[in-house]
Amino acid sequence: MARKLAFLFCSIIAFYYGLNVHGLDNGLALTPPMGWLSWERFRCNIDCKDDPNNCISQKLYMDMADVLVKDGYRDAGYQFINIDDCWAAKKRDKNNRLSADKERFPKGIKFLADYMHKRGLKLGIYGDFGTKTCGGYPGSEYYLKTDADTFASWNVDSLKLDGCNSNTSDYKTGYPAMGHYLNKTGHPIVYSCSWPAYLTPSKVNYTIIAKTCNLWRNYNDIQDSWDSVLSIIDFYGNNNKVLRAAQGPGRWNDPDQVY
């Protein structure tokens, strides 16, 4: 009952603030954010014992940050190092806060954010609107405010909010609610929504989404194949009119790493 009441409160917040408080109010992502995301290559590999150089861990993101700086990507505009799924501990702490897996991220997420900032980079974090992430880790449903405050306390610069293990009918209140809570922290966090990716194109209202999110996924995950890249290009070509109309400074279509 308590969780249902918490979600009802989030829905009321989202309705009340409606068009007055949304992702675009944060003044971020005036140009399309560029960087590196771990999912396509490293997925949910948590076997750091046998595969220490390719597992989701503190080391992986530090190594990639160093590559972006050393090889000139940072200076070309690729600023973000984005953590994807499977970074968290399997359970929330005693205060219902998310925490990083202690073995794979021994110094925590704030350490990684500081590491990025010292190198002129930014850190993105992953969450999920549902009860669990796609990889089975704790989701943000019923904990939107708590998680927004946690991410801000870690000084992360971006949040990708996925949509696994959730009811799509809740998106129109849940995603704006998280945007509201992120704004209320006072810490600048680019807000990336997977909202339209879980809906059929005919059911997507990009006008509302563009008033809530800085960028949004709207098609399948990119795979390690040219056919996958072509399918994303075809989707954008076939839906060019509506997608082009929705985007602009602070609000962008996200073709999932094809940038």
SVG drawing of the C-alpha trace seen along z (x, -y; Angstrom):
<svg xmlns="http://www.w3.org/2000/svg" viewBox="-2 -27 49 44">
<polyline fill="none" stroke="black" stroke-width="0.4" points="0.0,0.0 2.8,-2.4 4.4,-1.9 1.2,-2.5 0.6,-5.7 4.2,-6.8 3.6,-6.2 0.2,-8.1 2.1,-11.0 4.6,-11.0 1.7,-11.0 0.1,-14.0 3.4,-15.9 3.8,-15.2 0.2,-16.4 0.5,-19.5 3.8,-20.7 2.7,-19.6 4.2,-21.9 5.7,-24.3 8.6,-22.1 10.1,-19.7 13.5,-18.5 14.0,-21.6 14.0,-23.9 17.4,-22.6 19.1,-24.5 21.2,-21.4 22.0,-19.5 21.6,-22.6 23.6,-20.5 23.4,-16.7 25.3,-15.1 28.2,-12.9 30.2,-10.3 30.7,-6.6 28.2,-4.1 29.1,-0.6 26.1,1.5 26.6,2.4 30.1,3.9 30.2,4.9 26.5,5.6 26.0,7.0 29.3,8.8 30.0,8.8 32.6,11.6 35.5,9.5 37.4,12.5 37.9,14.2 37.4,11.2 38.7,8.1 39.3,6.0 35.8,6.4 33.5,6.5 31.2,3.7 33.5,2.1 35.2,-1.0 38.3,0.0 36.4,0.2 35.0,-3.4 38.3,-4.8 40.1,-3.1 37.6,-4.5 37.9,-7.9 41.6,-7.8 41.2,-6.7 38.8,-9.5 41.4,-12.0 44.5,-10.4 43.1,-9.7 41.5,-13.2 37.9,-12.3 37.3,-14.6 38.7,-17.6 36.4,-16.6 33.4,-17.0 32.9,-13.5 32.5,-14.4 30.3,-11.7 31.3,-8.4 28.0,-6.6 27.5,-3.7 24.7,-1.4 23.0,1.5 24.4,3.9 26.5,1.3 24.3,1.4 24.2,3.7 21.4,6.2 19.5,4.6 19.0,1.1 20.7,0.0 18.9,-0.4 17.8,-3.9 16.3,-2.6 19.1,-4.3 20.9,-2.7 24.5,-1.9 27.2,-0.5 28.4,3.1 31.1,2.9 33.4,5.5 33.3,4.0 33.0,0.3 35.0,0.2 35.3,-3.6 31.7,-4.2 30.0,-6.3 31.0,-9.7 34.6,-8.8 34.0,-8.0 32.2,-11.3 35.2,-13.1 37.6,-11.1 35.7,-12.3 35.5,-15.9 39.2,-16.2 39.8,-15.1 37.2,-17.5 34.7,-14.7 31.2,-14.0 29.7,-10.9 26.3,-9.4 24.4,-6.8 21.7,-4.3 18.4,-3.7 15.1,-2.1 11.5,-3.4 10.3,0.1 10.6,2.3 13.8,3.8 16.3,2.8 16.5,4.9 19.4,6.8 17.4,7.5 18.9,4.8 16.8,2.4 14.5,0.1 13.3,-3.4 9.6,-2.8 8.4,-4.1 11.8,-5.6 12.0,-8.4 12.8,-11.2 15.2,-9.1 17.1,-8.1 17.2,-11.6 18.6,-12.9 21.2,-10.1 22.4,-10.7 22.7,-14.4 24.7,-13.7 27.1,-11.7 27.6,-14.7 26.6,-12.6 25.9,-14.6 23.4,-12.5 20.7,-9.9 19.5,-7.3 16.1,-6.1 15.1,-2.8 11.6,-1.2 12.0,2.5 9.6,4.2 7.1,1.4 3.6,0.5 3.7,-1.7 0.5,-3.4 2.4,-4.9 5.0,-6.6 3.1,-9.8 3.2,-10.5 6.3,-8.6 8.9,-10.0 7.8,-13.7 7.9,-13.0 11.5,-11.9 12.3,-15.0 10.7,-17.1 12.7,-15.5 16.0,-15.8 15.3,-19.6 14.5,-20.0 17.9,-18.7 19.5,-21.9 22.3,-19.8 22.5,-19.8 21.6,-16.3 20.9,-15.6 17.8,-13.5 17.7,-10.7 14.4,-8.8 13.6,-5.4 9.9,-6.3 9.1,-6.0 11.3,-3.0 8.7,-0.9 5.7,-2.2 4.6,-1.6 5.4,-4.7 1.7,-5.6 1.3,-5.9 4.2,-8.2 3.4,-11.8 6.7,-13.5 5.3,-16.9 4.9,-15.8 8.1,-13.8 10.1,-16.8 8.8,-18.9 10.0,-16.3 13.3,-14.8 16.6,-16.2 16.9,-13.2 15.0,-10.0 15.5,-6.5 12.9,-5.6 14.0,-2.3 15.8,1.0 19.2,1.3 22.0,1.1 23.7,4.5 27.2,5.3 26.2,5.6 25.8,3.5 22.2,4.8 21.4,3.3 22.8,-0.1 20.9,0.0 17.6,0.8 18.1,-2.3 18.8,-4.4 15.7,-3.0 13.5,-3.8 14.7,-7.4 14.2,-7.7 10.7,-6.2 9.7,-8.5 11.7,-11.5 8.9,-14.1 7.7,-13.5 11.1,-12.9 12.6,-16.0 9.7,-18.2 10.2,-17.0 13.9,-17.8 15.9,-21.0 18.2,-22.6 17.8,-20.7 15.6,-18.0 17.0,-15.3 16.2,-12.0 18.7,-9.3 19.5,-6.6 21.4,-4.6 25.1,-5.2 24.9,-6.1 26.6,-9.5"/>
</svg>
